[in-house]
């Protein structure tokens, strides 16, 4: 299912799509929103993952690789979603077979999480 949420730059709050549907076209045009798309996956706690979310990527096998923190974005390299760390871009696995994801914040309200 395609779903969106929006960061309202004026109110400094995330708005659900249902909230946006109630606004008039004039109100939408006058507001400063950043739309963020649901990527079709949920994190380990059952929360919908949207672009702009900051996630912790945890490998199911700790010997394989360490956990990573990154922001969910559209990939610049391939068709699909990724999470971007300070140095690299990683595909988001849809199966959960090799790794899991947990939302720890978003780029608007928690940018300091990306500085670590």
Buried (B, 14 or more C-beta within 10 A) or exposed (E): EEBBBBBBEEEEEBBEEEEBEEBEEEEEEEBEBBBBBBBBBBBEEEEBBBBBBBBBBBBEEEEEEEEBBBBBBEBEEEEEBBBBBEEEBBEBEEEEEEBBBBBEBBBBBEEEBBEE
